[in-house]
Every structure is written in structure tokens, then in C-alpha cells.
Amino acid sequence: MDSGFPLERVDKQLQKLFPELSSRHIEEALDAGWVTVEGKKVRKGDRVKGNQLQCYSLQEHITGLRKGNPDLKLLVVSEGKGEWIVDKPSGMPSHPLSLLDKNTPTQWAFAQNTEMWRDFPSVQPTITPHRLDTGTSGLLVVCKTYESFLHWRGRFQAKAVQKKYLAWCFGEVTSNTLKIDLPIAHSSSDPRLMVSVQNQEKVRPPVQEAVTTAQLKREQKGMSLWEITCSTGVTHQVRVHMAAQGLPLVGDSLYDTDYLRRPIRPQFHQLRACELSWEGTTVVVPTESFCLGPATA
């Protein structure tokens, strides 16, 4: 009866049944037990007949993701026809990576409009045309349509959007103004790290140009508050550049070599995206509580 269904690897069958899933998502679904044969978990390399796979739990999970997370709350600072600009809190990723992620701006946006997934049909899509590190709070563009996403991504790639940040730093202040023009690349020894390029033999290409300017706002209890402008948008740019000046961000366990000896160690590095400007428009986010400082916030 089953002669028309040859044996085939489970992951290959799932790629055909759910083309919107990445290889990582398929592995996660299998690990979670959302795909079974006769009620038993299967592994990606198992060979079964195509009519044996039971994927009800996986389909149910995907349907739930596309409805979004109505319990997730984000402050909308500005709204246009094709985008929201929200205040992302510290600790929230800018976009989902795992099939299990339910607390990102993507799930928030899908709950605002349950038909949005038709414009972003891949499971766990990126709908933010730029990103903030998980620990960084502040302004993030969240697009409502794929057309808007492409438009905003073009703006960021063309460096037509100016970004300002506030950052609390440790270290000795020797100048009230800084201009840091140091290329940045991935570390060849630690995949988590970006490094300012002093010796290109120690980094992994590509090497990206990066320019940061910083203006001292004030000093407080062994820390300094800086207003920072980036004309480029390299991963971890502010954190890498300020650390290279001997001014690592407060709470930055990744780039502060003295992190464990600091008098305070907040859960996240103290960086807030406070302003976005483009084509004569400027959007700002409340910063009063952040400016109080990590010791008293």
C-alpha cells in the first residue's frame, strides 16, 4: 500500500513540507518533539516514508507565531504608514532567531496586525531594517510591510539615517570630545567579539570602516555620560570604539576587561539609542531615567 512513498530523511521531507523553515528551525522542531512518527520523536537523519510524518504540533506552533504575542508591550514613539518606531527595552532581541523566540518586536508587530505574516511569510522573519544589541535600549524601526522594510533598509545602507546614543562609561576622561575612526572586524579567536583593527592578521574579514564621535555630558561617581553619534553602523561599534579609548561601557562584560572588579555591574551594558534623524525628520525617546545613571536608576 505504501509502495508509492519511498524512504527519505526526515529533514529532507520537512524542507519540502515547510519551505519557510530554515535548517536551524527544522532541528529545533525535531528537538522539541513537534514532528513524530506513530507518536514517537524522530531525528533529522532518520529515514521514514513520507506519509508517516505527523506534523500537527509544528503547524500549530507556526500558526501561533504568525498570530504574534498579544501579551508583549512596546512603547510606540512614532508611527508612519509603513513603520512603527518603538522604544525597545534592554534584554529584548531586535529580531527572532530561534523557532522558540516569542518576545521580540516581530511577535509584538504580528499581534498588532495578524495578517502581517502574508508580507513576511518566512517563519520568524526579520522586520527591523537595523538592529540594536539585546542589551541596548531605545529607538528601533519596525516595518509593517516588506516594501517598507526594503525602503528603510536602503536608507540605513546608504547611511541616510543618523543615530545618536547615550552611554555610561567607566575610565578616565582626558577629553570632552572624541572622534574615533577605527575599522572594525570580527575577532579571529572569539566569534562573540568585534575588534578595532590594529593588526589585520588577528581579525576575520571583512574589515568595515567605522566612525564614532562622542561628546561628554557629565561625570558622576566614577562614571561618565556621553552623547554618541555614529555615521556608520557596524556591529558593537559604540562598545568597541569606547573601550578602545579606555572608556568601556558600564555593565559591558564582553568588552570591559575590568568588568569583574567594577563597583557596579548592571545586568546589561548601559547604552540607549536616543535619537534617529532622516530627511528632515527627527525622533527622540525619553532619556530622563537613563540619565540618572545606572547606580540610581
C-alpha positions as a Markdown table, in Angstrom:
| # | Residue | x | y | z |
|---|---|---|---|---|
| 1 | Met | 0.0 | 0.0 | 0.0 |
| 2 | Asp | 2.9 | 2.3 | 0.8 |
| 3 | Ser | 5.0 | 1.5 | -2.2 |
| 4 | Gly | 4.4 | 5.0 | -3.6 |
| 5 | Phe | 6.2 | 6.5 | -0.6 |
| 6 | Pro | 10.0 | 5.8 | -0.6 |
| 7 | Leu | 12.1 | 6.1 | 2.5 |
| 8 | Glu | 13.6 | 9.6 | 2.8 |
| 9 | Arg | 15.5 | 11.5 | 5.5 |
| 10 | Val | 13.2 | 13.3 | 7.9 |
| 11 | Asp | 14.9 | 16.7 | 7.5 |
| 12 | Lys | 14.6 | 16.5 | 3.7 |
| 13 | Gln | 10.9 | 15.8 | 3.9 |
| 14 | Leu | 10.4 | 18.7 | 6.3 |
| 15 | Gln | 12.2 | 21.0 | 4.0 |
| 16 | Lys | 9.7 | 20.1 | 1.3 |
| 17 | Leu | 6.7 | 20.3 | 3.6 |
| 18 | Phe | 7.7 | 23.6 | 5.3 |
| 19 | Pro | 10.0 | 25.5 | 2.8 |
| 20 | Glu | 9.6 | 28.6 | 5.0 |
| 21 | Leu | 11.6 | 26.9 | 7.7 |
| 22 | Ser | 15.4 | 27.2 | 8.0 |
| 23 | Ser | 17.6 | 24.2 | 8.7 |
| 24 | Arg | 18.0 | 25.5 | 12.2 |
| 25 | His | 14.3 | 25.8 | 12.7 |
| 26 | Ile | 13.8 | 22.2 | 11.5 |
| 27 | Glu | 16.4 | 20.9 | 14.0 |
| 28 | Glu | 14.6 | 22.9 | 16.8 |
| 29 | Ala | 11.2 | 21.5 | 15.8 |
| 30 | Leu | 12.6 | 17.9 | 15.9 |
| 31 | Asp | 14.3 | 18.6 | 19.3 |
| 32 | Ala | 11.0 | 19.9 | 20.7 |
| 33 | Gly | 9.2 | 16.8 | 19.6 |
| 34 | Trp | 6.8 | 18.6 | 17.3 |
| 35 | Val | 7.3 | 16.1 | 14.5 |
| 36 | Thr | 6.6 | 12.4 | 15.2 |
| 37 | Val | 6.1 | 9.0 | 13.6 |
| 38 | Glu | 3.5 | 6.9 | 15.4 |
| 39 | Gly | 3.7 | 9.3 | 18.4 |
| 40 | Lys | 7.5 | 8.9 | 18.8 |
| 41 | Lys | 10.1 | 11.6 | 18.3 |
| 42 | Val | 12.3 | 11.3 | 15.2 |
| 43 | Arg | 15.8 | 12.6 | 14.4 |
| 44 | Lys | 16.7 | 14.6 | 11.2 |
| 45 | Gly | 18.7 | 11.7 | 9.8 |
| 46 | Asp | 16.0 | 9.0 | 10.3 |
| 47 | Arg | 14.6 | 7.6 | 7.1 |
| 48 | Val | 10.9 | 7.2 | 7.0 |
| 49 | Lys | 8.1 | 7.1 | 4.5 |
| 50 | Gly | 6.6 | 10.5 | 3.5 |
| 51 | Asn | 3.1 | 9.5 | 4.7 |
| 52 | Gln | 4.3 | 8.7 | 8.2 |
| 53 | Leu | 5.4 | 12.1 | 9.4 |
| 54 | Gln | 2.9 | 13.7 | 11.9 |
| 55 | Cys | 3.5 | 17.5 | 12.0 |
| 56 | Tyr | 0.4 | 18.8 | 13.7 |
| 57 | Ser | 2.3 | 20.3 | 16.7 |
| 58 | Leu | 4.7 | 22.0 | 14.4 |
| 59 | Gln | 2.0 | 23.5 | 12.2 |
| 60 | Glu | 0.2 | 24.6 | 15.4 |
| 61 | His | 3.3 | 26.3 | 16.6 |
| 62 | Ile | 3.9 | 28.1 | 13.3 |
| 63 | Thr | 0.2 | 29.3 | 13.3 |
| 64 | Gly | 0.7 | 30.7 | 16.8 |
| 65 | Leu | 3.9 | 32.6 | 15.9 |
| 66 | Arg | 2.0 | 34.2 | 13.0 |
| 67 | Lys | -0.6 | 35.5 | 15.4 |
| 68 | Gly | 2.1 | 37.2 | 17.4 |
| 69 | Asn | 2.3 | 37.7 | 21.1 |
| 70 | Pro | -0.5 | 39.9 | 22.4 |
| 71 | Asp | 1.0 | 40.0 | 25.9 |
| 72 | Leu | 4.1 | 41.8 | 24.7 |
| 73 | Lys | 4.1 | 45.5 | 25.2 |
| 74 | Leu | 6.2 | 48.1 | 23.4 |
| 75 | Leu | 6.1 | 51.9 | 23.6 |
| 76 | Val | 5.4 | 53.3 | 20.1 |
| 77 | Val | 7.4 | 56.6 | 19.9 |
| 78 | Ser | 6.4 | 57.4 | 16.3 |
| 79 | Glu | 4.2 | 55.8 | 13.7 |
| 80 | Gly | 4.2 | 56.2 | 9.9 |
| 81 | Lys | 2.2 | 54.5 | 7.1 |
| 82 | Gly | 4.8 | 51.7 | 6.8 |
| 83 | Glu | 6.6 | 51.5 | 10.1 |
| 84 | Trp | 6.5 | 51.9 | 13.9 |
| 85 | Ile | 9.4 | 53.4 | 15.8 |
| 86 | Val | 9.4 | 51.8 | 19.2 |
| 87 | Asp | 11.3 | 52.0 | 22.4 |
| 88 | Lys | 13.0 | 48.6 | 22.7 |
| 89 | Pro | 13.8 | 47.7 | 26.3 |
| 90 | Ser | 17.1 | 46.2 | 27.4 |
| 91 | Gly | 17.1 | 42.4 | 27.3 |
| 92 | Met | 14.9 | 42.1 | 24.2 |
| 93 | Pro | 16.5 | 40.9 | 21.0 |
| 94 | Ser | 15.9 | 43.1 | 17.9 |
| 95 | His | 14.6 | 40.1 | 15.9 |
| 96 | Pro | 13.9 | 36.4 | 16.4 |
| 97 | Leu | 16.5 | 33.7 | 15.6 |
| 98 | Ser | 15.1 | 30.6 | 17.2 |
| 99 | Leu | 11.8 | 29.0 | 16.5 |
| 100 | Leu | 11.2 | 29.3 | 20.2 |
| 101 | Asp | 11.5 | 33.1 | 20.4 |
| 102 | Lys | 8.3 | 34.8 | 21.3 |
| 103 | Asn | 9.4 | 38.1 | 22.9 |
| 104 | Thr | 10.8 | 40.2 | 20.1 |
| 105 | Pro | 9.5 | 43.2 | 18.1 |
| 106 | Thr | 8.4 | 40.7 | 15.4 |
| 107 | Gln | 6.0 | 38.9 | 17.7 |
| 108 | Trp | 4.8 | 42.3 | 19.0 |
| 109 | Ala | 4.1 | 43.6 | 15.5 |
| 110 | Phe | 2.3 | 40.4 | 14.3 |
| 111 | Ala | -0.1 | 40.8 | 17.3 |
| 112 | Gln | -0.9 | 44.4 | 16.1 |
| 113 | Asn | -1.8 | 43.0 | 12.7 |
| 114 | Thr | -2.4 | 39.3 | 12.4 |
| 115 | Glu | -2.3 | 39.5 | 8.6 |
| 116 | Met | 1.3 | 40.8 | 8.5 |
| 117 | Trp | 2.8 | 37.4 | 8.1 |
| 118 | Arg | 1.5 | 37.4 | 4.5 |
| 119 | Asp | 4.0 | 40.1 | 3.7 |
| 120 | Phe | 6.7 | 38.3 | 5.7 |
| 121 | Pro | 5.9 | 34.6 | 5.0 |
| 122 | Ser | 9.1 | 33.1 | 6.4 |
| 123 | Val | 8.8 | 31.8 | 9.9 |
| 124 | Gln | 10.4 | 34.2 | 12.5 |
| 125 | Pro | 11.2 | 36.9 | 9.9 |
| 126 | Thr | 13.4 | 40.0 | 10.4 |
| 127 | Ile | 11.1 | 43.0 | 10.1 |
| 128 | Thr | 13.6 | 45.5 | 11.6 |
| 129 | Pro | 15.9 | 47.1 | 9.0 |
| 130 | His | 18.5 | 47.8 | 11.6 |
| 131 | Arg | 19.3 | 46.3 | 14.9 |
| 132 | Leu | 20.2 | 47.1 | 18.5 |
| 133 | Asp | 22.2 | 44.7 | 20.7 |
| 134 | Thr | 19.9 | 42.8 | 23.0 |
| 135 | Gly | 21.2 | 44.8 | 26.0 |
| 136 | Thr | 20.8 | 48.2 | 24.2 |
| 137 | Ser | 17.5 | 50.0 | 24.8 |
| 138 | Gly | 15.9 | 52.7 | 22.7 |
| 139 | Leu | 14.7 | 53.6 | 19.2 |
| 140 | Leu | 14.1 | 50.7 | 16.8 |
| 141 | Val | 12.3 | 50.8 | 13.4 |
| 142 | Val | 9.8 | 48.0 | 13.0 |
| 143 | Cys | 8.3 | 47.7 | 9.5 |
| 144 | Lys | 4.7 | 46.9 | 8.7 |
| 145 | Thr | 5.2 | 45.7 | 5.1 |
| 146 | Tyr | 8.0 | 44.2 | 3.1 |
| 147 | Glu | 8.1 | 47.2 | 0.8 |
| 148 | Ser | 8.7 | 49.5 | 3.8 |
| 149 | Phe | 11.4 | 47.1 | 5.1 |
| 150 | Leu | 13.3 | 47.4 | 1.8 |
| 151 | His | 12.8 | 51.2 | 1.8 |
| 152 | Trp | 14.2 | 51.6 | 5.3 |
| 153 | Arg | 17.0 | 49.1 | 4.8 |
| 154 | Gly | 18.1 | 51.1 | 1.8 |
| 155 | Arg | 18.1 | 54.3 | 4.0 |
| 156 | Phe | 20.4 | 52.6 | 6.6 |
| 157 | Gln | 22.7 | 51.1 | 4.0 |
| 158 | Ala | 23.0 | 54.5 | 2.3 |
| 159 | Lys | 23.9 | 56.0 | 5.7 |
| 160 | Ala | 20.9 | 58.4 | 5.3 |
| 161 | Val | 19.8 | 57.8 | 8.9 |
| 162 | Gln | 21.8 | 59.5 | 11.7 |
| 163 | Lys | 21.8 | 57.6 | 15.0 |
| 164 | Lys | 22.5 | 59.1 | 18.4 |
| 165 | Tyr | 23.1 | 57.2 | 21.7 |
| 166 | Leu | 23.7 | 57.9 | 25.3 |
| 167 | Ala | 26.3 | 55.7 | 27.1 |
| 168 | Trp | 27.6 | 55.4 | 30.6 |
| 169 | Cys | 31.3 | 54.6 | 30.7 |
| 170 | Phe | 34.0 | 53.7 | 33.2 |
| 171 | Gly | 37.5 | 55.1 | 32.7 |
| 172 | Glu | 39.5 | 58.3 | 32.9 |
| 173 | Val | 38.2 | 61.2 | 30.9 |
| 174 | Thr | 41.0 | 63.0 | 29.2 |
| 175 | Ser | 39.0 | 65.0 | 26.6 |
| 176 | Asn | 35.4 | 66.3 | 26.4 |
| 177 | Thr | 35.1 | 65.4 | 22.7 |
| 178 | Leu | 36.2 | 62.3 | 20.9 |
| 179 | Lys | 36.4 | 61.3 | 17.2 |
| 180 | Ile | 37.1 | 57.6 | 16.8 |
| 181 | Asp | 37.9 | 56.5 | 13.2 |
| 182 | Leu | 38.9 | 52.8 | 13.6 |
| 183 | Pro | 37.9 | 50.0 | 11.3 |
| 184 | Ile | 36.1 | 47.1 | 13.0 |
| 185 | Ala | 36.1 | 43.3 | 12.2 |
| 186 | His | 35.2 | 40.0 | 13.8 |
| 187 | Ser | 37.8 | 38.6 | 16.1 |
| 188 | Ser | 39.5 | 35.5 | 14.7 |
| 189 | Ser | 39.8 | 34.0 | 18.2 |
| 190 | Asp | 36.3 | 34.6 | 19.7 |
| 191 | Pro | 33.2 | 34.7 | 17.5 |
| 192 | Arg | 31.3 | 36.8 | 20.0 |
| 193 | Leu | 33.8 | 39.7 | 19.7 |
| 194 | Met | 34.3 | 42.5 | 17.3 |
| 195 | Val | 37.7 | 44.3 | 17.5 |
| 196 | Ser | 39.1 | 47.6 | 16.3 |
| 197 | Val | 41.6 | 46.8 | 13.7 |
| 198 | Gln | 45.2 | 47.4 | 14.8 |
| 199 | Asn | 46.7 | 44.3 | 13.3 |
| 200 | Gln | 44.6 | 42.8 | 10.5 |
| 201 | Glu | 46.2 | 39.4 | 10.9 |
| 202 | Lys | 44.2 | 39.0 | 14.1 |
| 203 | Val | 40.8 | 39.5 | 12.6 |
| 204 | Arg | 38.4 | 37.7 | 10.4 |
| 205 | Pro | 37.3 | 39.6 | 7.2 |
| 206 | Pro | 35.5 | 41.7 | 6.2 |
| 207 | Val | 37.1 | 44.8 | 7.8 |
| 208 | Gln | 34.5 | 47.5 | 8.0 |
| 209 | Glu | 35.0 | 51.3 | 8.2 |
| 210 | Ala | 33.6 | 52.7 | 11.4 |
| 211 | Val | 33.4 | 56.3 | 12.6 |
| 212 | Thr | 32.1 | 57.4 | 16.1 |
| 213 | Thr | 32.0 | 60.9 | 17.7 |
| 214 | Ala | 31.4 | 61.4 | 21.4 |
| 215 | Gln | 30.6 | 64.4 | 23.5 |
| 216 | Leu | 30.9 | 64.3 | 27.3 |
| 217 | Lys | 27.7 | 65.2 | 29.1 |
| 218 | Arg | 28.8 | 64.9 | 32.7 |
| 219 | Glu | 30.8 | 62.8 | 35.2 |
| 220 | Gln | 29.2 | 61.1 | 38.2 |
| 221 | Lys | 30.5 | 58.7 | 40.8 |
| 222 | Gly | 33.5 | 57.5 | 38.8 |
| 223 | Met | 31.4 | 57.2 | 35.6 |
| 224 | Ser | 30.9 | 59.5 | 32.6 |
| 225 | Leu | 27.8 | 60.0 | 30.4 |
| 226 | Trp | 28.5 | 60.5 | 26.7 |
| 227 | Glu | 26.3 | 61.5 | 23.8 |
| 228 | Ile | 27.5 | 59.5 | 20.8 |
| 229 | Thr | 26.8 | 59.8 | 17.1 |
| 230 | Cys | 27.6 | 57.1 | 14.6 |
| 231 | Ser | 27.9 | 57.8 | 10.9 |
| 232 | Thr | 28.3 | 54.1 | 10.3 |
| 233 | Gly | 26.5 | 51.1 | 11.7 |
| 234 | Val | 28.9 | 48.3 | 12.4 |
| 235 | Thr | 28.0 | 45.5 | 15.0 |
| 236 | His | 29.0 | 46.6 | 18.5 |
| 237 | Gln | 30.5 | 49.8 | 17.1 |
| 238 | Val | 29.9 | 52.1 | 20.2 |
| 239 | Arg | 31.0 | 49.4 | 22.6 |
| 240 | Val | 34.2 | 48.6 | 20.7 |
| 241 | His | 35.2 | 52.2 | 20.0 |
| 242 | Met | 34.6 | 53.5 | 23.5 |
| 243 | Ala | 36.5 | 50.5 | 25.0 |
| 244 | Ala | 39.4 | 51.3 | 22.6 |
| 245 | Gln | 39.5 | 54.8 | 24.2 |
| 246 | Gly | 39.8 | 53.3 | 27.7 |
| 247 | Leu | 36.1 | 54.1 | 28.3 |
| 248 | Pro | 34.3 | 50.7 | 28.3 |
| 249 | Leu | 30.5 | 50.9 | 28.8 |
| 250 | Val | 29.2 | 50.3 | 32.3 |
| 251 | Gly | 27.9 | 46.7 | 32.5 |
| 252 | Asp | 29.7 | 45.5 | 29.4 |
| 253 | Ser | 31.0 | 42.1 | 30.4 |
| 254 | Leu | 32.2 | 41.5 | 26.8 |
| 255 | Tyr | 34.4 | 44.5 | 26.2 |
| 256 | Asp | 35.3 | 45.7 | 29.7 |
| 257 | Thr | 38.5 | 43.9 | 30.8 |
| 258 | Asp | 38.0 | 45.1 | 34.4 |
| 259 | Tyr | 34.3 | 44.1 | 34.5 |
| 260 | Leu | 34.6 | 41.8 | 37.5 |
| 261 | Arg | 36.4 | 44.5 | 39.5 |
| 262 | Arg | 33.8 | 47.3 | 38.9 |
| 263 | Pro | 31.8 | 48.7 | 41.8 |
| 264 | Ile | 28.6 | 48.1 | 40.0 |
| 265 | Arg | 27.7 | 45.5 | 37.4 |
| 266 | Pro | 24.2 | 46.1 | 36.0 |
| 267 | Gln | 22.6 | 43.3 | 34.1 |
| 268 | Phe | 23.0 | 45.0 | 30.7 |
| 269 | His | 25.5 | 47.4 | 29.2 |
| 270 | Gln | 24.4 | 51.0 | 29.6 |
| 271 | Leu | 23.6 | 52.1 | 26.1 |
| 272 | Arg | 20.5 | 53.8 | 24.9 |
| 273 | Ala | 19.6 | 54.7 | 21.3 |
| 274 | Cys | 18.0 | 58.1 | 21.9 |
| 275 | Glu | 17.6 | 59.8 | 18.5 |
| 276 | Leu | 17.0 | 58.9 | 14.8 |
| 277 | Ser | 17.2 | 61.5 | 12.1 |
| 278 | Trp | 16.5 | 61.3 | 8.4 |
| 279 | Glu | 15.3 | 63.6 | 5.6 |
| 280 | Gly | 14.5 | 66.5 | 7.9 |
| 281 | Thr | 12.7 | 64.3 | 10.5 |
| 282 | Thr | 14.0 | 63.6 | 14.0 |
| 283 | Val | 12.5 | 61.2 | 16.5 |
| 284 | Val | 13.7 | 61.2 | 20.1 |
| 285 | Val | 12.9 | 58.9 | 23.0 |
| 286 | Pro | 12.6 | 59.7 | 26.7 |
| 287 | Thr | 16.0 | 59.5 | 28.5 |
| 288 | Glu | 15.4 | 61.0 | 31.9 |
| 289 | Ser | 15.7 | 57.8 | 33.9 |
| 290 | Phe | 18.7 | 56.6 | 31.9 |
| 291 | Cys | 20.5 | 59.9 | 32.5 |
| 292 | Leu | 20.1 | 59.4 | 36.3 |
| 293 | Gly | 22.8 | 56.8 | 36.0 |
| 294 | Pro | 23.0 | 53.0 | 36.5 |
| 295 | Ala | 23.8 | 53.4 | 40.2 |
| 296 | Thr | 20.5 | 55.2 | 40.9 |
| 297 | Ala | 18.1 | 54.2 | 38.1 |
